[in-house]
Amino acid sequence: MTLLSDLTKIRPEVNIVMLATDDVSATDLIQTVLAKNELTNLEHWILAEENAQKLRYEIDPKWYGELPRTYFLNKNHERHGISGALSSEDYKNIFRVLLN
């Protein structure tokens, strides 16, 4: 979360949308984490579904629930999902490709 906060300051032209697939009971915790990391100004969504596997499939049939999950969309709105934590260097390399 700290890395995302830093990225929003370094690359304000990048549109970041946060999506939580946690149980709706985690709403307060999610809001606390966003506030702590200065991310409340980002568009963020909390999607709750009793069947988490169904929700993951609806988001991305190729996603098996591993976290964190990050999606990048290019100018043609083509989506590429990556599972696992990304480093600052990972983001910089991906932004270099997507924004040029």
SULDA-V561515 format. One line per field, one symbol per residue. ss: DSSP state (2 for helix, 1 for strand, 0 for the rest). phi: phi as a letter, one per 40 degrees, with the letter a starting at -180 (. if undefined). burial: 1 if it has 24 or more other ideal C-beta (glycine too) atoms within 12 Angstrom, else 0. A space follows every 50 residues. Layout:
ss: ???
phi: ???
burial: ???
This chain:
ss: 02222222220000001111000222222222222200000011110000 02222222200000000011111000001111100002222222222200
phi: .cccccccccbccccbbcbbbccdccdccccccccdcfbccccabbbbad bccccdcccadccbhcbcbbbbbcccgcbbcbchcbcdcdcdcccdcccb
burial: 10011011000000010111100000000100010010100100001000 00001000000010000011110000000000000000001001000000
